[in-house]
Amino acid sequence: MNVVTEQTKLTHDPQTLFNHYLGANVVYAFHQIGLFDIVSNPKVSITEIARKTGSEIGRLQALLQAGEILGYVNRYQDDFIQLSLLGEEMRKQIGYFIWSVGAYGDMLRRLGDLHTGEQGTSGLRDEGKVALGSDLMNSDLLENLLREILDSIPFQSICDFGCGNGRKLINMLKRYPERRGIGIDISSDAIVLAQQNIKQHGLSERAALLHANILDINASHKDMELLNEVEVVTSFMMLHDLFNIPEIRETLFDRLRNVFPKVKYFLISDTLQTPISYMKEKLPIFNVGFELVHAFMDVNIPTKEEYDLAFQKAGLTIEQCIPFGPTSTYLYVLKT
Protein backbone atom coordinates (compact mmCIF):
# COMPACT_ATOMS: atom_id res chain seq x y z
CA MET A 1 0.00 0.00 0.00
CA ASN A 2 1.24 3.52 -0.81
CA VAL A 3 1.81 4.91 2.66
CA VAL A 4 0.72 8.40 1.68
CA THR A 5 -1.88 8.35 -1.09
CA GLU A 6 -3.85 5.19 -0.30
CA GLN A 7 -4.55 6.04 3.30
CA THR A 8 -7.54 4.39 4.93
CA LYS A 9 -9.53 5.92 7.75
CA LEU A 10 -7.48 6.39 10.91
CA THR A 11 -8.41 7.14 14.49
CA HIS A 12 -7.22 10.58 15.52
CA ASP A 13 -6.45 10.39 19.22
CA PRO A 14 -4.54 13.40 20.61
CA GLN A 15 -1.19 11.56 20.61
CA THR A 16 -1.44 10.57 16.95
CA LEU A 17 -2.74 13.96 15.84
CA PHE A 18 0.01 15.84 17.70
CA ASN A 19 2.78 13.72 16.19
CA HIS A 20 1.29 13.89 12.67
CA TYR A 21 1.22 17.68 12.91
CA LEU A 22 4.81 17.70 14.07
CA GLY A 23 5.78 15.25 11.32
CA ALA A 24 4.33 17.44 8.56
CA ASN A 25 6.40 20.38 9.80
CA VAL A 26 9.55 18.27 10.03
CA VAL A 27 9.10 17.02 6.47
CA TYR A 28 8.59 20.58 5.23
CA ALA A 29 11.70 21.70 7.13
CA PHE A 30 13.67 18.92 5.40
CA HIS A 31 12.54 20.43 2.09
CA GLN A 32 13.36 23.99 3.17
CA ILE A 33 16.96 23.24 4.09
CA GLY A 34 17.53 21.06 1.02
CA LEU A 35 17.91 17.82 2.96
CA PHE A 36 16.03 15.74 0.39
CA ASP A 37 18.55 16.83 -2.26
CA ILE A 38 21.47 15.78 -0.08
CA VAL A 39 20.35 12.62 1.68
CA SER A 40 19.02 9.74 -0.38
CA ASN A 41 20.52 6.32 -1.07
CA PRO A 42 24.12 7.19 -0.16
CA LYS A 43 24.67 7.77 3.54
CA VAL A 44 25.80 11.31 4.39
CA SER A 45 27.48 12.52 7.56
CA ILE A 46 25.73 15.03 9.80
CA THR A 47 28.81 17.28 9.49
CA GLU A 48 28.51 17.24 5.70
CA ILE A 49 24.79 17.99 5.89
CA ALA A 50 25.48 20.94 8.19
CA ARG A 51 28.11 22.27 5.77
CA LYS A 52 25.89 21.96 2.70
CA THR A 53 22.77 23.41 4.34
CA GLY A 54 24.45 26.09 6.45
CA SER A 55 22.77 24.65 9.55
CA GLU A 56 23.85 25.19 13.13
CA ILE A 57 24.94 21.71 14.17
CA GLY A 58 22.90 21.49 17.37
CA ARG A 59 19.66 22.52 15.70
CA LEU A 60 20.32 20.23 12.74
CA GLN A 61 20.87 17.30 15.11
CA ALA A 62 17.58 18.09 16.87
CA LEU A 63 15.72 18.20 13.53
CA LEU A 64 17.33 14.94 12.38
CA GLN A 65 16.55 13.29 15.73
CA ALA A 66 12.87 14.22 15.34
CA GLY A 67 12.98 12.80 11.82
CA GLU A 68 14.59 9.61 13.10
CA ILE A 69 11.96 9.14 15.83
CA LEU A 70 9.18 9.75 13.33
CA GLY A 71 10.71 7.20 10.96
CA TYR A 72 11.85 9.46 8.11
CA VAL A 73 15.61 8.93 8.45
CA ASN A 74 17.93 6.20 9.63
CA ARG A 75 20.88 7.26 11.76
CA TYR A 76 23.95 5.10 12.06
CA GLN A 77 26.54 4.83 14.83
CA ASP A 78 29.10 6.75 12.80
CA ASP A 79 26.70 9.73 12.68
CA PHE A 80 25.78 9.12 9.09
CA ILE A 81 22.19 9.72 7.92
CA GLN A 82 20.11 8.03 5.22
CA LEU A 83 16.47 8.45 4.24
CA SER A 84 14.26 5.56 5.31
CA LEU A 85 11.68 4.05 2.94
CA LEU A 86 9.08 6.32 4.55
CA GLY A 87 11.41 9.28 4.12
CA GLU A 88 11.81 8.48 0.42
CA GLU A 89 8.03 8.43 0.08
CA MET A 90 7.81 11.83 1.79
CA ARG A 91 10.42 13.17 -0.62
CA LYS A 92 8.40 11.95 -3.60
CA GLN A 93 5.22 13.53 -2.22
CA ILE A 94 6.79 16.77 -1.01
CA GLY A 95 4.36 18.84 -3.08
CA TYR A 96 1.58 18.15 -0.56
CA PHE A 97 3.70 19.49 2.31
CA ILE A 98 4.81 22.56 0.37
CA TRP A 99 1.14 23.24 -0.35
CA SER A 100 -0.19 22.63 3.18
CA VAL A 101 2.59 23.73 5.53
CA GLY A 102 4.38 26.20 3.27
CA ALA A 103 1.57 27.81 1.29
CA TYR A 104 -1.40 27.60 3.66
CA GLY A 105 0.29 27.12 7.05
CA ASP A 106 -0.46 30.67 8.23
CA MET A 107 -4.10 30.41 7.22
CA LEU A 108 -4.58 26.99 8.81
CA ARG A 109 -3.06 28.23 12.08
CA ARG A 110 -5.51 31.16 12.12
CA LEU A 111 -8.78 29.40 11.31
CA GLY A 112 -10.10 30.31 14.76
CA ASP A 113 -9.43 34.00 14.08
CA LEU A 114 -11.03 33.90 10.64
CA HIS A 115 -14.27 32.07 11.35
CA THR A 116 -16.43 35.20 11.74
CA GLY A 117 -15.65 36.40 8.23
CA GLU A 118 -14.69 39.83 9.56
CA GLN A 119 -11.03 39.27 8.72
CA GLY A 120 -9.96 38.52 5.17
CA THR A 121 -7.45 35.87 4.16
CA SER A 122 -5.33 38.20 2.05
CA GLY A 123 -1.65 37.67 2.81
CA LEU A 124 -2.26 34.39 4.59
CA ARG A 125 -1.25 32.16 1.70
CA ASP A 126 2.02 32.12 -0.19
CA GLU A 127 1.19 32.22 -3.91
CA GLY A 128 4.63 31.00 -4.94
CA LYS A 129 4.40 27.96 -2.70
CA VAL A 130 0.82 27.26 -3.86
CA ALA A 131 2.17 27.13 -7.42
CA LEU A 132 5.21 25.05 -6.50
CA GLY A 133 3.30 22.59 -4.32
CA SER A 134 0.56 22.12 -6.91
CA ASP A 135 3.20 21.72 -9.60
CA LEU A 136 4.96 18.92 -7.75
CA MET A 137 1.86 16.94 -6.78
CA ASN A 138 1.88 13.87 -9.01
CA SER A 139 3.79 15.85 -11.65
CA ASP A 140 5.15 12.70 -13.30
CA LEU A 141 1.64 11.29 -13.75
CA LEU A 142 0.40 14.51 -15.32
CA GLU A 143 3.44 14.89 -17.56
CA ASN A 144 2.95 11.37 -18.92
CA LEU A 145 -0.72 12.07 -19.62
CA LEU A 146 0.10 15.34 -21.37
CA ARG A 147 2.68 13.66 -23.57
CA GLU A 148 0.21 10.97 -24.63
CA ILE A 149 -2.44 13.56 -25.49
CA LEU A 150 -0.25 16.16 -27.19
CA ASP A 151 1.51 13.50 -29.27
CA SER A 152 -1.84 12.92 -30.98
CA ILE A 153 -2.78 16.59 -31.52
CA PRO A 154 -1.32 18.61 -34.42
CA PHE A 155 -0.37 22.10 -33.22
CA GLN A 156 2.28 24.75 -33.71
CA SER A 157 1.65 27.01 -30.73
CA ILE A 158 0.55 26.25 -27.15
CA CYS A 159 -0.33 28.52 -24.24
CA ASP A 160 -0.34 27.69 -20.52
CA PHE A 161 -2.34 30.25 -18.54
CA GLY A 162 -1.53 30.29 -14.87
CA CYS A 163 1.93 29.08 -15.91
CA GLY A 164 3.58 29.59 -12.50
CA ASN A 165 7.30 28.83 -12.66
CA GLY A 166 6.99 27.72 -16.29
CA ARG A 167 8.00 24.11 -15.69
CA LYS A 168 5.14 22.52 -17.62
CA LEU A 169 5.58 24.92 -20.54
CA ILE A 170 9.31 24.17 -20.57
CA ASN A 171 8.71 20.42 -20.60
CA MET A 172 6.22 20.74 -23.46
CA LEU A 173 8.59 22.85 -25.56
CA LYS A 174 11.49 20.48 -24.93
CA ARG A 175 9.40 17.56 -26.13
CA TYR A 176 8.17 19.43 -29.22
CA PRO A 177 11.20 21.35 -30.54
CA GLU A 178 9.39 22.78 -33.58
CA ARG A 179 6.62 24.40 -31.54
CA ARG A 180 6.29 27.76 -29.83
CA GLY A 181 4.81 28.44 -26.40
CA ILE A 182 3.30 31.24 -24.34
CA GLY A 183 2.99 31.41 -20.56
CA ILE A 184 0.54 33.76 -18.87
CA ASP A 185 0.38 34.48 -15.15
CA ILE A 186 -1.14 37.18 -12.98
CA SER A 187 1.78 36.97 -10.53
CA SER A 188 4.83 39.06 -11.37
CA ASP A 189 6.96 36.85 -9.10
CA ALA A 190 5.87 33.77 -11.05
CA ILE A 191 6.73 35.43 -14.37
CA VAL A 192 10.20 36.41 -13.12
CA LEU A 193 10.85 32.83 -12.01
CA ALA A 194 9.49 31.44 -15.29
CA GLN A 195 11.76 33.80 -17.24
CA GLN A 196 14.78 32.56 -15.32
CA ASN A 197 13.84 28.92 -15.88
CA ILE A 198 13.15 29.40 -19.60
CA LYS A 199 16.48 31.17 -20.07
CA GLN A 200 18.26 28.42 -18.15
CA HIS A 201 16.81 25.82 -20.55
CA GLY A 202 17.72 27.83 -23.63
CA LEU A 203 14.12 28.34 -24.75
CA SER A 204 13.91 32.15 -24.82
CA GLU A 205 13.53 32.25 -28.61
CA ARG A 206 10.55 29.89 -28.59
CA ALA A 207 8.74 30.99 -25.42
CA ALA A 208 6.97 34.25 -24.62
CA LEU A 209 5.79 35.19 -21.13
CA LEU A 210 2.97 37.61 -20.38
CA HIS A 211 2.32 39.17 -16.98
CA ALA A 212 -1.43 39.55 -17.25
CA ASN A 213 -4.83 38.56 -15.96
CA ILE A 214 -6.28 36.29 -18.63
CA LEU A 215 -9.67 38.00 -18.13
CA ASP A 216 -8.24 41.43 -19.01
CA ILE A 217 -6.82 40.41 -22.39
CA ASN A 218 -8.86 41.59 -25.38
CA ALA A 219 -8.48 42.22 -29.10
CA SER A 220 -6.46 45.40 -28.48
CA HIS A 221 -3.85 43.68 -26.31
CA LYS A 222 -0.30 44.36 -27.47
CA ASP A 223 0.51 40.63 -27.68
CA MET A 224 -2.62 39.64 -29.59
CA GLU A 225 -0.57 38.68 -32.64
CA LEU A 226 1.10 35.92 -30.60
CA LEU A 227 -2.16 34.79 -29.02
CA ASN A 228 -3.85 34.60 -32.43
CA GLU A 229 -1.63 31.62 -33.32
CA VAL A 230 -2.37 29.47 -30.25
CA GLU A 231 -4.04 26.14 -31.05
CA VAL A 232 -3.82 24.39 -27.67
CA VAL A 233 -4.55 26.07 -24.31
CA THR A 234 -3.64 24.41 -21.02
CA SER A 235 -4.56 25.31 -17.45
CA PHE A 236 -3.67 23.41 -14.31
CA MET A 237 -5.36 23.63 -10.92
CA MET A 238 -6.86 27.09 -11.31
CA LEU A 239 -10.15 26.87 -13.23
CA HIS A 240 -12.11 26.61 -9.97
CA ASP A 241 -11.00 30.17 -9.13
CA LEU A 242 -12.38 31.52 -12.42
CA PHE A 243 -15.51 29.41 -12.02
CA ASN A 244 -16.27 31.31 -8.81
CA ILE A 245 -16.60 34.68 -10.53
CA PRO A 246 -20.40 34.73 -11.08
CA GLU A 247 -20.44 37.39 -13.77
CA ILE A 248 -18.16 35.42 -16.11
CA ARG A 249 -19.06 31.80 -15.35
CA GLU A 250 -21.47 31.48 -18.27
CA THR A 251 -19.20 33.32 -20.71
CA LEU A 252 -15.75 32.16 -19.57
CA PHE A 253 -14.98 30.03 -22.61
CA ASP A 254 -16.40 32.64 -24.97
CA ARG A 255 -13.88 35.05 -23.46
CA LEU A 256 -11.09 32.50 -23.85
CA ARG A 257 -12.03 31.91 -27.49
CA ASN A 258 -11.76 35.67 -28.06
CA VAL A 259 -8.26 35.62 -26.57
CA PHE A 260 -7.31 32.49 -28.55
CA PRO A 261 -9.35 32.66 -31.77
CA LYS A 262 -7.62 29.63 -33.36
CA VAL A 263 -7.77 27.34 -30.31
CA LYS A 264 -8.64 23.72 -31.13
CA TYR A 265 -8.23 22.12 -27.70
CA PHE A 266 -8.37 23.10 -24.04
CA LEU A 267 -6.49 20.78 -21.67
CA ILE A 268 -7.81 21.51 -18.19
CA SER A 269 -6.80 19.77 -14.96
CA ASP A 270 -8.37 20.49 -11.60
CA THR A 271 -9.37 18.97 -8.28
CA LEU A 272 -13.13 18.95 -7.80
CA GLN A 273 -15.49 18.50 -4.87
CA THR A 274 -15.28 15.13 -3.12
CA PRO A 275 -18.36 13.58 -1.45
CA ILE A 276 -18.21 13.90 2.34
CA SER A 277 -19.09 10.23 2.77
CA TYR A 278 -16.02 9.24 0.76
CA MET A 279 -13.72 11.55 2.69
CA LYS A 280 -15.00 10.22 6.02
CA GLU A 281 -14.47 6.64 4.92
CA LYS A 282 -11.12 6.95 3.10
CA LEU A 283 -9.61 10.18 4.46
CA PRO A 284 -7.67 10.80 1.24
CA ILE A 285 -4.64 13.05 1.14
CA PHE A 286 -5.24 16.68 0.11
CA ASN A 287 -9.02 16.92 -0.38
CA VAL A 288 -10.14 17.85 3.16
CA GLY A 289 -7.54 20.63 3.37
CA PHE A 290 -8.18 21.77 -0.21
CA GLU A 291 -11.89 22.27 0.40
CA LEU A 292 -11.36 23.80 3.86
CA VAL A 293 -8.96 26.58 2.85
CA HIS A 294 -11.01 27.42 -0.23
CA ALA A 295 -14.17 27.69 1.88
CA PHE A 296 -12.37 30.22 4.09
CA MET A 297 -11.43 32.13 0.92
CA ASP A 298 -15.12 32.06 -0.14
CA VAL A 299 -14.30 29.84 -3.12
CA ASN A 300 -16.76 27.06 -3.78
CA ILE A 301 -15.18 23.93 -5.25
CA PRO A 302 -17.37 22.75 -8.15
CA THR A 303 -18.53 19.17 -8.54
CA LYS A 304 -17.57 17.11 -11.57
CA GLU A 305 -21.18 17.28 -12.73
CA GLU A 306 -21.04 21.09 -12.66
CA TYR A 307 -17.86 21.12 -14.74
CA ASP A 308 -19.26 18.64 -17.26
CA LEU A 309 -22.41 20.72 -17.69
CA ALA A 310 -20.46 23.99 -17.98
CA PHE A 311 -18.22 22.56 -20.70
CA GLN A 312 -21.19 21.23 -22.63
CA LYS A 313 -23.03 24.58 -22.39
CA ALA A 314 -19.88 26.27 -23.71
CA GLY A 315 -20.10 24.10 -26.84
CA LEU A 316 -17.04 22.03 -25.96
CA THR A 317 -16.77 18.31 -26.60
CA ILE A 318 -15.35 16.30 -23.70
CA GLU A 319 -13.11 13.91 -25.65
CA GLN A 320 -11.49 12.54 -22.50
CA CYS A 321 -11.81 12.98 -18.73
CA ILE A 322 -8.91 11.19 -17.08
CA PRO A 323 -8.65 10.77 -13.29
CA PHE A 324 -5.14 11.03 -11.87
CA GLY A 325 -3.31 11.96 -8.70
CA PRO A 326 -5.35 13.11 -5.68
CA THR A 327 -8.95 11.96 -5.31
CA SER A 328 -11.40 13.88 -7.55
CA THR A 329 -8.62 15.27 -9.74
CA TYR A 330 -9.12 15.06 -13.50
CA LEU A 331 -7.49 16.05 -16.77
CA TYR A 332 -10.11 17.15 -19.30
CA VAL A 333 -9.42 17.08 -23.03
CA LEU A 334 -11.91 19.54 -24.51
CA LYS A 335 -12.33 20.02 -28.25
CA THR A 336 -13.72 23.31 -29.51
CORQUI-V568398 format. One record per residue. N is the residue number from 1. OMEGA is omega as a letter, one per 20 degrees, with the letter a starting at -180 (none if undefined). BURIAL is + if it has 16 or more other ideal C-beta (glycine too) atoms within 10 Angstrom, else -. Layout:
((N/OMEGA/BURIAL) (N/OMEGA/BURIAL))
This chain:
((1/r/-) (2/a/-) (3/a/-) (4/a/-) (5/r/+) (6/a/-) (7/r/-) (8/a/-) (9/a/-) (10/r/-) (11/a/-) (12/r/-) (13/a/-) (14/a/-) (15/a/-) (16/a/-) (17/r/-) (18/a/-) (19/r/-) (20/r/-) (21/r/-) (22/a/-) (23/r/+) (24/r/+) (25/r/-) (26/r/+) (27/r/+) (28/r/+) (29/r/-) (30/r/+) (31/a/+) (32/a/-) (33/r/+) (34/a/-) (35/a/+) (36/r/+) (37/a/-) (38/a/+) (39/r/+) (40/a/-) (41/r/-) (42/r/-) (43/a/+) (44/a/+) (45/r/-) (46/r/+) (47/r/-) (48/r/-) (49/r/+) (50/a/+) (51/a/-) (52/a/-) (53/a/+) (54/a/-) (55/r/+) (56/a/-) (57/a/-) (58/r/-) (59/r/-) (60/r/+) (61/r/+) (62/r/-) (63/r/+) (64/r/+) (65/r/-) (66/r/+) (67/r/+) (68/a/-) (69/a/-) (70/r/+) (71/a/-) (72/r/+) (73/r/+) (74/r/+) (75/a/+) (76/a/-) (77/r/-) (78/r/-) (79/r/-) (80/a/+) (81/r/+) (82/r/+) (83/r/+) (84/r/+) (85/r/-) (86/r/+) (87/r/+) (88/r/+) (89/r/+) (90/r/+) (91/a/+) (92/a/-) (93/a/+) (94/r/+) (95/a/+) (96/a/+) (97/r/+) (98/a/+) (99/a/+) (100/a/+) (101/a/+) (102/a/+) (103/a/+) (104/a/+) (105/a/+) (106/a/-) (107/a/+) (108/r/+) (109/a/-) (110/a/-) (111/a/-) (112/r/-) (113/a/-) (114/a/+) (115/a/-) (116/a/-) (117/a/-) (118/r/-) (119/r/-) (120/a/-) (121/a/+) (122/r/-) (123/a/-) (124/r/+) (125/a/+) (126/a/+) (127/a/-) (128/a/+) (129/r/+) (130/a/+) (131/a/+) (132/a/+) (133/r/+) (134/a/+) (135/a/+) (136/a/+) (137/r/+) (138/a/+) (139/a/+) (140/r/-) (141/a/-) (142/r/+) (143/r/-) (144/r/-) (145/a/+) (146/r/+) (147/r/-) (148/a/-) (149/a/+) (150/r/+) (151/a/-) (152/a/-) (153/r/-) (154/r/-) (155/r/+) (156/a/-) (157/a/+) (158/r/+) (159/r/+) (160/r/+) (161/a/+) (162/a/+) (163/r/+) (164/a/+) (165/r/+) (166/a/+) (167/a/+) (168/r/+) (169/r/+) (170/a/+) (171/r/+) (172/a/+) (173/r/+) (174/r/-) (175/a/-) (176/a/+) (177/r/-) (178/a/-) (179/r/+) (180/a/+) (181/r/+) (182/r/+) (183/r/+) (184/r/+) (185/a/+) (186/a/+) (187/r/+) (188/r/-) (189/r/-) (190/a/+) (191/r/+) (192/r/-) (193/r/+) (194/r/+) (195/r/+) (196/a/-) (197/r/+) (198/r/+) (199/r/-) (200/a/-) (201/r/-) (202/a/-) (203/a/+) (204/a/-) (205/a/-) (206/a/+) (207/r/+) (208/a/+) (209/a/+) (210/r/+) (211/a/+) (212/r/+) (213/a/-) (214/a/+) (215/a/-) (216/a/-) (217/r/+) (218/a/-) (219/a/-) (220/a/-) (221/a/-) (222/a/-) (223/a/-) (224/r/-) (225/r/-) (226/a/-) (227/r/+) (228/a/-) (229/a/+) (230/r/+) (231/r/+) (232/r/+) (233/r/+) (234/r/+) (235/a/+) (236/r/+) (237/r/+) (238/a/+) (239/r/+) (240/r/+) (241/r/-) (242/a/+) (243/a/+) (244/r/+) (245/a/-) (246/a/-) (247/a/-) (248/a/-) (249/a/-) (250/a/-) (251/a/-) (252/a/+) (253/r/+) (254/r/-) (255/a/-) (256/r/+) (257/r/+) (258/r/-) (259/a/+) (260/a/+) (261/a/-) (262/a/-) (263/r/+) (264/a/-) (265/r/+) (266/r/+) (267/a/+) (268/r/+) (269/a/+) (270/r/+) (271/a/+) (272/a/+) (273/r/+) (274/r/+) (275/a/-) (276/a/-) (277/r/-) (278/a/-) (279/r/+) (280/a/-) (281/a/-) (282/a/-) (283/a/-) (284/r/+) (285/r/+) (286/a/+) (287/a/+) (288/r/-) (289/r/-) (290/a/+) (291/a/+) (292/a/-) (293/r/+) (294/r/+) (295/r/-) (296/r/+) (297/r/+) (298/r/-) (299/r/+) (300/r/-) (301/a/+) (302/r/+) (303/r/-) (304/r/+) (305/r/-) (306/r/-) (307/a/+) (308/a/+) (309/a/-) (310/r/+) (311/r/+) (312/r/-) (313/r/-) (314/r/+) (315/r/-) (316/r/+) (317/r/-) (318/a/-) (319/r/-) (320/r/-) (321/a/-) (322/r/-) (323/r/-) (324/r/-) (325/a/+) (326/r/+) (327/r/+) (328/r/+) (329/a/+) (330/r/+) (331/r/+) (332/r/+) (333/a/+) (334/r/+) (335/a/-) (336/none/+))
